[in-house]
């Protein structure tokens, strides 16, 4: 008699058994090499998803030029990655912290420890989005490796019902999240090295896609000049030195003069604009 088929196991790639057996019997070198071997598959999987990423990013740019925002929804590792990406945008590109917002099931406490059952509330995400007066200029991106997280699915469904652009980043093509989302981004990285541990390949894939989305959006919104972060916030000595170097390279002036100019204006972009306006 054949074994009954479990539908969830059949469809959920992220829950499939690892391609490797007896991890606990491997040497340190074997473990590291095999993890690295699995990781090498991630960028190839992300490359296949570029057409969908492009489709979503193009629509986001149009909306953000009109004042729209990006909202990330996620739980656990996925939620933390969304919050991480959102938190890095202001210092990198010199924009307000309200342009990209990361929401995680369970709130800020969930960034450091698991909050039991927080991700199982189908209505919670939309209630949190409403606090921000979400509207049709905005974009909601659900992040869930499995594509089954109720917190994420519920928020995406309500956003779409209200005419808001929705995207998702998942690693399971046949999931409820994909069905609910207008523009799904599916990165099929295969089973994890440790069965079900989506902080590994799935998490790496999600981080890569998040980097691609926000970096491309910010470049197209004019927050980068050439290949330089000319709008970065001068929050430490390293960044002040980097900004000074950018001005020296751009204007061919003495280092101390460049540093003074930078500190007077607070960003490389403003310093360059002021110099060119007054001295060229």
C-alpha positions in Angstrom: 0.0 0.0 0.0 1.4 3.4 -1.0 2.1 6.1 1.5 -0.5 8.9 1.6 0.7 12.1 -0.1 1.0 15.2 2.2 0.0 18.1 0.0 2.0 20.7 2.0 5.2 18.6 1.8 4.6 18.1 -2.0 4.2 21.8 -2.7 6.5 23.4 0.0 10.1 23.2 -1.4 11.4 25.0 1.7 10.2 22.2 3.9 11.6 19.4 1.7 14.3 17.2 3.1 17.9 18.3 2.8 20.0 16.9 -0.1 22.6 15.9 2.6 22.4 13.1 5.2 24.1 12.7 8.5 25.2 16.3 9.0 26.2 15.6 12.6 28.8 13.1 11.3 30.5 15.5 8.9 33.8 17.2 9.7 33.9 21.0 10.0 35.5 21.2 6.5 32.8 19.1 5.0 30.0 21.2 6.6 31.5 24.5 5.4 32.2 23.2 1.9 28.7 21.7 1.6 27.0 24.9 2.9 29.0 26.9 0.4 28.1 24.5 -2.4 24.4 25.1 -1.6 24.9 28.8 -1.4 26.3 28.9 -4.9 22.9 28.1 -6.2 21.3 31.2 -4.9 22.5 33.8 -7.3 21.5 31.7 -10.2 17.9 31.3 -8.8 17.7 35.1 -8.3 18.8 35.7 -11.8 15.9 33.7 -13.1 13.5 36.0 -11.2 14.9 39.3 -12.7 12.0 39.8 -15.1 9.5 39.8 -12.2 11.8 42.0 -10.1 12.0 44.4 -13.0 8.2 44.5 -13.4 7.7 45.3 -9.7 10.5 47.8 -9.5 9.3 49.8 -12.5 5.8 50.1 -10.9 7.3 51.1 -7.6 9.4 53.9 -9.1 6.4 55.4 -10.8 4.5 55.4 -7.5 7.4 56.7 -5.4 8.0 59.7 -7.7 4.4 60.7 -6.7 5.2 60.3 -3.0 4.5 56.6 -2.5 6.2 54.4 0.0 7.3 50.7 0.3 6.0 48.6 3.1 7.5 45.2 3.9 5.5 42.5 5.7 7.3 39.5 7.2 7.6 37.2 10.2 10.7 35.6 11.7 13.8 35.7 9.5 11.8 37.2 6.6 10.5 40.0 8.8 13.9 40.8 10.2 15.4 41.0 6.6 12.6 43.5 5.7 13.3 45.7 8.7 17.0 45.5 8.1 16.6 46.7 4.5 14.3 49.5 5.5 16.6 50.7 8.2 19.6 50.9 5.9 17.9 53.1 3.3 18.0 56.5 5.2 21.7 56.4 6.0 22.7 55.1 2.6 20.7 57.3 0.4 19.8 60.3 2.7 16.0 59.9 2.6 13.5 60.0 5.4 12.8 56.8 7.3 9.2 57.0 6.2 10.0 56.0 2.5 10.7 52.3 3.2 9.0 50.8 6.2 9.5 47.3 7.6 6.8 45.6 9.6 7.4 42.3 11.4 4.8 40.1 13.1 5.1 40.6 16.8 6.6 44.1 16.6 10.1 45.2 17.6 10.5 42.6 20.2 10.4 40.0 17.4 13.6 41.4 16.0 15.6 39.7 18.8 13.5 36.7 19.8 10.6 34.7 18.5 7.1 35.9 19.4 4.8 32.9 19.7 1.9 32.8 17.2 2.4 36.4 16.1 2.6 35.3 12.5 -0.7 33.4 12.6 -3.0 36.5 12.8 -4.5 37.0 9.4 -5.8 40.5 10.1 -2.9 42.0 12.1 -0.8 43.3 9.2 -3.6 45.3 7.6 -4.4 46.9 10.9 -0.8 47.9 11.2 -0.7 49.3 7.7 -3.8 51.4 8.3 -1.9 53.2 11.1 0.3 54.6 8.3 -2.7 55.8 6.3 -1.6 53.5 3.5 -2.9 54.5 0.0 -2.8 53.6 -3.7 0.6 55.4 -4.2 2.2 52.9 -1.9 3.5 49.3 -2.4 3.2 46.4 -0.1 5.8 43.6 -0.4 5.2 40.4 1.5 8.3 38.4 2.5 7.8 34.7 3.3 10.1 31.9 2.3 7.3 29.3 2.6 4.6 31.6 1.1 2.2 30.3 3.8 2.5 32.9 6.6 -1.0 34.2 7.5 0.3 37.6 8.8 1.8 38.2 5.3 -1.0 36.7 3.2 -3.7 38.6 5.1 -1.9 41.9 4.7 -1.3 41.3 1.0 -4.9 40.3 0.3 -6.3 43.4 2.0 -3.8 45.7 0.3 -4.7 44.3 -3.1 -8.4 44.6 -2.4 -7.8 48.3 -1.7 -6.1 48.9 -5.0 -2.6 49.0 -3.6 0.3 47.5 -5.6 1.5 44.2 -4.1 4.6 42.1 -4.5 6.1 39.3 -2.7 9.5 37.5 -2.2 9.1 33.8 -1.7 10.8 30.5 -2.5 7.7 28.4 -3.1 6.0 28.8 -6.5 2.8 27.1 -5.6 1.8 28.9 -2.4 -1.1 31.0 -1.1 1.1 34.1 -1.1 1.9 33.8 -4.8 -1.8 33.4 -5.6 -2.7 36.5 -3.5 0.0 38.8 -4.9 -0.2 40.9 -8.0 3.5 40.6 -8.9 5.1 37.6 -7.1 8.9 37.2 -7.1 9.7 33.5 -6.7 13.3 32.4 -6.1 13.4 28.6 -6.1 16.6 27.8 -4.2 15.6 24.2 -3.3 15.8 22.4 0.0 17.9 23.9 2.8 21.1 22.3 4.0 19.5 21.9 7.4 15.9 20.8 6.5 13.5 23.7 6.8 16.1 26.3 8.0 15.1 29.1 5.8 17.6 31.5 7.4 20.1 29.8 5.0 19.5 29.8 1.2 16.0 31.3 1.3 17.2 34.1 3.6 20.2 34.8 1.4 17.9 35.0 -1.7 15.5 37.3 0.0 18.3 39.6 1.1 19.6 39.7 -2.5 16.2 40.6 -3.9 15.6 43.3 -1.3 19.0 44.8 -2.2 18.1 44.8 -5.8 14.7 46.4 -5.3 15.7 49.3 -3.1 19.1 50.0 -4.6 17.6 50.3 -8.1 14.6 52.4 -6.9 16.9 54.8 -5.1 19.3 55.2 -8.1 16.3 55.9 -10.4 15.0 58.5 -7.8 18.3 60.3 -8.2 19.9 59.4 -4.9 23.2 58.2 -6.5 25.5 60.2 -8.8 27.7 58.1 -11.1 28.4 55.2 -8.7 28.7 57.3 -5.6 26.4 57.5 -2.5 26.3 61.3 -2.7 23.3 61.6 -0.3 24.6 59.3 2.5 24.2 60.6 6.0 27.5 61.7 7.6 27.0 59.6 10.8 30.7 58.6 11.5 34.3 59.4 10.7 34.5 56.7 8.0 31.6 58.3 6.1 33.0 61.8 6.4 36.3 60.6 5.0 34.5 58.8 2.1 32.5 62.0 1.4 35.6 64.1 1.5 37.3 61.7 -1.0 34.3 61.9 -3.4 34.5 65.7 -3.4 38.2 65.7 -4.0 37.8 63.3 -6.9 34.9 65.3 -8.4 36.3 68.9 -8.0 40.0 68.3 -7.9 40.5 70.5 -4.8 42.6 70.1 -1.7 41.4 67.6 0.9 40.9 70.0 3.7 38.9 72.4 1.5 36.7 69.4 0.5 36.2 68.4 4.1 35.2 71.9 5.1 32.8 72.1 2.2 31.2 68.8 3.1 30.7 69.7 6.7 29.2 73.0 5.8 26.5 71.4 3.6 26.0 68.1 5.2 26.1 65.9 2.1 28.3 65.3 -0.9 25.5 66.3 -3.3 24.8 69.6 -1.6 28.5 70.4 -1.4 29.0 69.7 -5.1 26.0 71.8 -6.1 27.1 74.7 -3.9 30.6 74.7 -5.2 29.6 74.6 -8.8 27.1 77.3 -8.3 29.5 79.7 -6.6 32.9 78.9 -8.2 32.3 77.6 -11.7 
